[in-house]
C-alpha cells in the first residue's frame, strides 16, 4: 500500500514531508518505510484522514490496487458551497461515513489476513529452523 501512496504523491507532485504534515503524521514516518519498501501499515484513523484530505484518491486502489488511482467523477447527490469565491464540490456527510465504515471493514479484513500470513510465515520459519538443526546433527 505504501508504494501506491508514494505513486499518488509523485503523480500529484506532493513531497512526502508535505504529505506527512497534511495528515498529521510525524516527520519521516513515511519516508523510511517507503524508501526501504517496507510493509508498515497505516492505522485506520490516518487512512480516514488521508481520504478526507485527498478525496480524489481512490480508496480501493490505495488499499488493494484495484481500479484507477484517481476518482474521476464523484457519484451521488452533490452539495455546492462557495468558499472565498471558489466553488467546492462536496458529497453528503452520510456518504463519507458509509465509505469510511466500508474502508474500516476492508482494513480490518486485510489486517486479519496479514496477521494470518505472518503467523504462517513464523510457523514455516520454525519448521525450517528445526530442519536445519536436524541436518547439522
C-alpha positions as CSV (number, residue, x, y, z in Angstrom):
1,X,0.0,0.0,0.0
2,X,2.9,2.4,0.8
3,X,4.2,2.1,-2.8
4,X,0.7,3.1,-4.1
5,X,0.6,6.0,-1.7
6,X,4.0,7.1,-3.0
7,X,2.8,6.7,-6.5
8,X,-0.1,9.1,-5.7
9,X,2.2,11.6,-4.1
10,X,4.5,11.5,-7.1
11,X,1.6,11.9,-9.5
12,X,0.3,14.9,-7.5
13,X,3.8,16.3,-7.1
14,X,3.4,16.2,-3.3
15,X,6.6,15.9,-1.3
16,X,6.5,13.1,1.3
17,X,7.2,15.5,4.1
18,X,4.4,17.8,3.0
19,X,2.0,14.8,2.8
20,X,3.0,13.7,6.3
21,X,2.3,17.1,7.7
22,X,-1.0,17.4,5.9
23,X,-2.4,14.2,7.5
24,X,-0.8,14.8,10.9
25,X,2.0,12.2,10.7
26,X,5.3,12.7,12.4
27,X,8.2,13.8,10.4
28,X,9.8,10.9,8.4
29,X,7.1,8.4,9.5
30,X,6.6,7.5,5.8
31,X,10.0,8.3,4.3
32,X,11.9,5.4,5.7
33,X,9.2,2.7,5.1
34,X,8.7,4.0,1.5
35,X,12.4,4.0,0.8
36,X,13.0,0.6,2.2
37,X,10.0,-0.9,0.5
38,X,8.6,-1.7,3.9
39,X,5.2,-3.2,4.7
40,X,4.4,-0.9,7.6
41,X,0.7,-0.4,7.9
42,X,-1.2,2.8,8.3
43,X,-3.8,3.0,11.1
44,X,-7.5,3.4,10.3
45,X,-7.5,7.0,11.7
46,X,-4.7,8.1,9.5
47,X,-6.3,6.4,6.5
48,X,-9.5,8.2,7.2
49,X,-7.7,11.5,7.4
50,X,-5.8,10.8,4.1
51,X,-9.0,10.0,2.3
52,X,-10.7,13.1,3.7
53,X,-7.8,15.4,2.8
54,X,-7.3,13.8,-0.6
55,X,-10.8,13.0,-1.8
56,X,-9.6,12.2,-5.4
57,X,-7.6,9.3,-4.1
58,X,-9.5,6.0,-4.9
59,X,-9.6,4.0,-1.6
60,X,-10.0,0.7,-3.4
61,X,-6.9,1.4,-5.4
62,X,-5.0,2.5,-2.4
63,X,-5.9,-0.5,-0.3
64,X,-5.9,-3.4,-2.7
65,X,-4.5,-2.0,-6.0
66,X,-7.8,-2.4,-8.0
67,X,-9.3,0.2,-10.2
68,X,-7.9,3.6,-11.1
69,X,-5.7,5.7,-8.8
70,X,-8.0,8.8,-9.0
71,X,-11.7,9.1,-8.6
72,X,-12.6,11.0,-11.7
73,X,-16.2,11.9,-11.0
74,X,-17.9,11.9,-7.7
75,X,-21.2,10.0,-7.7
76,X,-24.4,10.6,-5.9
77,X,-26.1,13.9,-4.9
78,X,-23.8,16.8,-4.7
79,X,-23.8,19.9,-2.5
80,X,-22.1,23.0,-3.8
81,X,-20.6,25.6,-1.5
82,X,-18.9,28.9,-2.1
83,X,-15.7,29.5,-0.2
84,X,-13.9,32.7,-0.9
85,X,-15.4,32.8,-4.4
86,X,-14.3,29.2,-5.2
87,X,-16.9,26.5,-5.9
88,X,-16.3,23.4,-3.9
89,X,-17.9,20.1,-4.6
90,X,-18.8,18.0,-1.6
91,X,-20.7,14.8,-1.1
92,X,-23.2,14.4,1.8
93,X,-21.7,13.5,5.1
94,X,-23.6,10.2,5.3
95,X,-21.9,9.1,2.1
96,X,-18.5,9.7,3.6
97,X,-19.5,7.9,6.8
98,X,-20.6,4.9,4.7
99,X,-17.3,4.9,2.8
100,X,-15.3,5.2,6.0
101,X,-17.3,2.3,7.6
102,X,-16.7,0.2,4.5
103,X,-13.0,1.1,4.5
104,X,-12.7,0.2,8.1
105,X,-14.1,-3.2,7.4
106,X,-11.8,-3.7,4.5
107,X,-8.8,-2.6,6.6
108,X,-9.8,-5.0,9.4
109,X,-10.2,-7.8,6.9
110,X,-6.8,-7.1,5.3
111,X,-5.1,-6.8,8.7
112,X,-6.5,-10.2,9.8
113,X,-5.3,-11.7,6.5
114,X,-1.9,-10.2,7.0
115,X,-1.7,-11.5,10.6
116,X,-2.7,-15.0,9.4
117,X,0.1,-14.8,6.7
118,X,2.6,-13.6,9.3
119,X,1.7,-16.5,11.6
120,X,2.0,-19.0,8.8
121,X,5.4,-17.4,8.0
122,X,6.6,-17.8,11.6
123,X,5.5,-21.4,11.6
124,X,7.4,-22.1,8.4
125,X,10.5,-20.3,9.8
126,X,10.2,-22.6,12.9
127,X,10.0,-25.7,10.7
128,X,13.0,-24.5,8.6
129,X,15.0,-23.9,11.8
130,X,14.2,-27.4,13.1
131,X,15.2,-29.0,9.7
132,X,18.4,-27.0,9.7
133,X,19.1,-28.1,13.3
134,X,18.4,-31.8,12.3
135,X,20.7,-31.5,9.3
136,X,23.5,-30.1,11.4
137,X,23.4,-33.1,13.7
